[in-house]
Amino acid sequence: MEYPEAKKSLYSLAMMGSRLGTARMKRLLAALGNPQRKYRIITVAGSNGKGSTVNFISNMLIAKGLKTGSYTSPHLDFFEERIRVGGKNITKKDFASCFSKVYPHSRRLGCTFFEVLTAVAFVHYAKKRVDVAVLEVGLGGRLDATNAADADMAVITSVSLDHTQLLGGTVGKIAREKAGIIRRGSIAIMAERNPEALKAVKAAARKKGAKLVLSWENVSVSPTSVGTDHTDITIKCGGERLWCTLNSPGVYQLQNIATAVCAYMNFMGTFDANPIRSACENTFMPGRLEVMSSRPLVVMDCAHNPDAFKMLLKSLEVFGRRRFVLVFGAMRDKDFRSMLMQVRGKASHIVLNSPTVGDRALGASELEPVVKKLGVPYTIVDDPYESVRAAKRIAGRRGMVVVAGSMYMLYQARHRKNHVGL
């Protein structure tokens, strides 16, 4: 099967939607010879920060000399960026080859889009003979397709009220779902400090006989200077101290760095200055406080829940602008009301758009009643790409535009082309 046909076949599965559970995935992997057992695995779950943490951990391991695979979703620029080895995207040829092995079995088992893509990643990593694969959990943890693999290490970055209709209406219930990635006798790294979440994760680790390491008790990361395109930081761990530069403005990545360093140390059994410094200086995270242009200043961020939005607004202070034009589009299962309420007094204008992600996306007209209550001027431009162009005109060359609300919307806001919905 050639790449265009493989990708079309994969996207045809999106119509099936998402169905949580690992039973189908385990049967699919068994039919493929269990490729996920041929290398070590680190699984990363969390409400926010998991994609960044995956990339930081992966780049530390790569700098140490380990052949490392990474799996993240969704993509922001290229579909192939979801599956990487050694920091390089899977090639179209390799994707088509691996998909051709997975697809016949997945059709028989009725697997979903995400299950098939995850299986393709596992097959690719086995084919490339990686030493370790670092996997971003898609949703929750316990019932996610990535959890069909037995991870040597489980990392939980944060826990907040997100996907409550699927994961539970309290932080404790959501934490228990995320703690479902912890395996018996493994190592678990926890970054979240919320007492309710911590209680749930401690109970899960104790039940599994896993070693639980609290990242904030072992690693601290402090900013020494913050610029608009970088942050100078100090990393402290025990008697070790490391000064380096983070390739990102603002301080919202500091917890992710601390979590990644803690995971790396416990995975490798040592504190290595050079790999850690290399990862900090060379990890570029698109869609995380990313400056797209200077006149006007356009910043894109994948904040998609209230906690992430709060951190984004705090981080914007580094640019020294008091007001901005907000471009906003969101998924139906997100707390968009709480996100929008935070921009009162900060956004001078809001441009609402309508991402094309099937039934999951909110139409701009559905957001309109919420924005009306804010008393902020607003404009509706359904197409995400065109909504950014409209916001730039409203802001003027000396103004600021902030694009946030959904990773899916962010992809569409960055690219002028037809979108297939995921």
N, C-alpha and C positions, 0 to 999 in steps of 0.2 A: 504494500500500500504506500502511495506517495504522500508527501506532507499535506498538500491541500485536502486530499480526501480524508486523511487521518484527522486533521483538525476539524473538518466539517462533521465527521462522524462523532467526534468527541462532543462538539457543541450541540449536536442533536440530542444528546442525553440531558442537556440542561432543562428540557421541557419536563423531565421527571421530577424536578425540584430536589430538595434535600431531604434525606431520610436517615435519621440518626440510628446508630447501631453498628457493631463491628462484625456481626455474624457473616454477612455477605462478603465483607472485605477479607475475613480470615479464610473463607472458602476460595475466594479468588486467588489469594496468595498461595494457598496450598496447591491449587491447580497449576500455578506458575513455578512450583518447586521451592516456595518460601525464600525468595531472593533477599528479604529483609534480615535473614539470619546470617548473612555472609559478611557483615560488618557491624561495628558498634553503633549505637544510636543514642542521641540526646534529643529529647522531646521538650518543646517549649510551649507552654500554655499561658494565657493571661488575657485580661480585658483590654489592656493597652501595653504597648512596648514589645510585644513578642517578636514582631518582624525585625525590629532593630536589634534586639538581643540575639536572635538567630544569626544575623549578619556579623555582629561583633564576635560572637563565639567562633563562628566559622572562620573568620579572618585571623583570629588568634591561632587556631589549629593549623591553618594553612601556613602562617608565618613560622610555626614550629616545625613544619616539614611533613605534616600528615596530609594525605590525600583526602580531601573533605568534600562531601556533598552537602548542599543546603536546599531546603524546600520551603517556599513561602507563597502566600496568596493574599489577595489577588495581585495581578501585575499592574504596573503603572505606565510602562512604555512598551515592552515587548512581552508577548505571551511566554516566550521561552525563558524569561528571567525567573519564572517560578521554580525551575529545576536547574541547579548549577553544580558544577564540579570544579574545584580549584578556582572558584570565583568566576568561572566562565559559563554562560548560558548553554543549555543543551542545544545542539545543532538541529536543524530541521530534519536532516537525514537520520540522526539518532532518535529523535522523537518519533518519526514515522516507523522506524524499525521496532522500537520498544512498544509502541501502540499496537502494531500489528500482532505482537505476541499476546498482548493483554486483551484486545477487543473481542476475539471469539469466545473466550471464557466469560468475559463480562456480560456479553449478550445473553448467554445461557443462564447466568445467575441474576440478571436484572439489576446490574450495578448502576450507581449514579455517576454523574459527571466527576464529582470530587473523588469518589472511590477509584474510578478508572485512572484519573490523573495521578493520584497517590501511588497506585500500582505501577504506573509508567515510571515514576520517579524511583521506586524501589528496584525495578528491573534495570534501569539505567545505572544506578549506583553499583549494582552487582556486576554489570557489564564492564564498568570502568574500574572495578576493583578498588573502591574507596576504602579507607581505613575506618572512617566514621561518617555518619550522616546526621545533620542537625535539622530537625523537622519542626516547622511551625504548625501547631494545632489549628485546625480550621474553625471549630466551634466547640466550646466547652472543654472536654477532655475525655471523660470516661467513655462516651459513645461516639467519639470522632474516629474517622477512618484511619488516621495516623496511629491511633491507639491499638490497632490490630498488631502492631509490632511491639516487641518487648524491649523497652528502652533501658539502657544502662544508667541513664541519669534523667531525672525529671526536673524541669525548671518552671517555676510559676512566677511570672513577672508582677502581676497586679490582679486585684479582684475588685470589681465594681458592679453596679446594677446594670447589666447589659444582657440582651437576649433573655429577659426574665420569663417570657412566655414558654421558653424551652428549658431553661436551666434552673428556674426557681426565682421567687420574689424576694429573697433575702441574700445578703452577702455570704452568710454561712452556707446556704444551699448551693450557691454558685461555686463557692470554694470547694465544696465536697465533689462537685462535678469535675472541676479542674484537677483536684487531687487524685482523680481516677487514673491519671497517667503514671502514678507512682507504682513501681514494681517491687515485688518481694526481694529484700536484700539489696536494693539499689541505693543510689544517692539521690536525695531530693534537695533542690535549692529553692528557697522561698524569699521573695523580695517584698511582698506585701506585709504591712505592719498592722492592718486592721485586726483588732482582737478577735472578732467573730470569725474572720477568715483564717486567722492563725490557729485558732482552736480546732477548726475543722481539718486543716492540713496536718496539724500535729497528731490528731487522732488517726488519720489515714496512714501516716508514716509509721506510727506505732503499731497499727494493725498489720502492716506489711513488713515490719522489721527493717524498715529503711532508715538510713542515716539522714536526718534532717539538718540542713545547714541554713541558718538565717544570714542572708547576705550582708545586712546592715551591721551585724555583730562582727563580721570578719573583714569587710572591705568598706572604706569610706572614700568618696570622690568629692573633691571641693574645687570650685572654680577660682582661679587666681586672676584671670582677666577675661572679659567677654567682649567679643567683637561681633560685627554683623555677618561674618563668614567663618568664624572659628570661635573656640573656647579653649583657653589655656587651663589645664586642670592638674591637680595633685591627687595621686592615688596612694592611699595608705593601706597596708595590710600587715598586721603584726609589726615586726621591726623593719619592714620594707617600705620604701617611699619612692615614688616615681613621678617625674614631671613630664608631661607631654601635651600635645595639642590635639584637640578633637575637631574633626572636619565638619563642624556644625555650629551655628550660632545658638545663643540661648543656653539654658541650663536644664532643659527638659529631658536630655539624654543621660544625665548623670546617674540616675538610678539604673538605667539599662546597662551602662558601662560597669557599674559596681556589680550588678547581677552577673554579667558576662565574665568579669574577672574572677568572681567567686566560683562560677561554674567551671571555668578553665582550670583554675588551681586544683579544684577537687577532682577533675577528670584526669589531669596530668600528674597531680601529686606534688606540684611545685609552683612557685611564683617565678615566672620568666619575664624579665623586663622587656626584652626586645620584641617578642611576639605581641605583648600587650600594647607596647608603644606603636608598633606597626599597625595593629588593628585600629587603634584610636585615630591615627593620622591618615589612614588610607581607606577607611570605610566611609563611603558616600551613600547617604540614604535619600533617594528621591522621594519627594512628597512629605518630607519631615522638615518643616520650617524652611522649605526650599525657595530661594530667591530666583524667580524666573525672569525678571527684568527690573531695571532701575528707574525708568522714566515712562510711566509711573512705577513705583515700587510694587511689584506683584509677588506675593508670598503664597505658596501652596502648602497645605498641611492636611494629612489624612485623619485629623481629629474627627471621630464619628460617634462619640458619646459624651455625656456631660463632663466627666472627669478629664477626658482628653481635651475638651474644649476649654476648660478652666486653665489647664496647663499651657495651651496654645496662647490664650489671651495674656497670660503672665509673661510668656516668652517674647511676645511682640514688643515688650517694653525696650528690648535691646535696639530696636530701630528708631526709637525716639519720636514716634509719631503718636499724637493723641487720638486721632480719629481715622477711620478707614471705611472703604466701601467693601461690604461683605458679599461674596458670591456663595450661595448656599443651595445645596441639594442633598436629599437624604433618603435613606431606606425606611420603609414602613415600620420595620421592627425596632427602630431606634427612638430614643427619647428626644425627638427634635424640639419639642417645646422647651425643655430645660436648656438645650443648647442655645436656642434663639434668645431666651430670656437673659442670658449672660451678656449679650452685646448691647443691651439698652444703655445709652449714654456713651457708647464706644463706637458704634457704627453710625456713620452719617447717612448711609444709604444701604439698602439691601437689594441685591439682584437675585431673584429666585429662579431656579431652573428645574427641569424635569429629566432626571437621568433615565436612560432606556435600559432597565434591568428587569424586564418582565413585570410581574405583579409585586415584586419586592419594593420597587421604587415609588416614592411619593410624587405625585404631580405637583407642580408649582401652585396650582389653584387650591390644593389641599393645605398648603403651608400658609396661604394668604390670610386666613382668619387669625392665625397666631401673630403674624407680623403686624396686622392692623392694630392689635392690642398694644404693641410696643410703642406706637406713635412715631415710628421711624419711616421716612419716605422709602418707597420700594418700587421696583420694576420687575415685571415678569418677562423673562426671555427663556423659553423652554429648552432650546438647545444649549447644553453646557458650554461648548466651545464658544458659541456666539455670546453667551452670557458674560464670559470673561472680557470679551472685546467691548461689550456694552459698559461693563464696570470700569474699564480703563478710560473710556470717554467721559464717564461721570466723574471719576477721580481727578482727571487732568494730569498733566505731566509731573506736577509736584505732589500729587496725592499718593495714596496707598490703597492697594486692593488685596484682600485676604480671601482665598478660595478654600473652603473647608466644608465638612459635613458628611462625606462619604468617600471611601477609596475608589469605589466604582465611578462615582461622579467625577473624581479627580482625573481618572484615566480619560474620560470623555472630554473633560475641559482642556486637556493637554493636546488632544489630537483631533484634527478636522477630518473625519472619515466616518463611514457607516459603522455602527456598533452592533455586535452580535448579542450583547446582553449580559456578558460575564467578564 
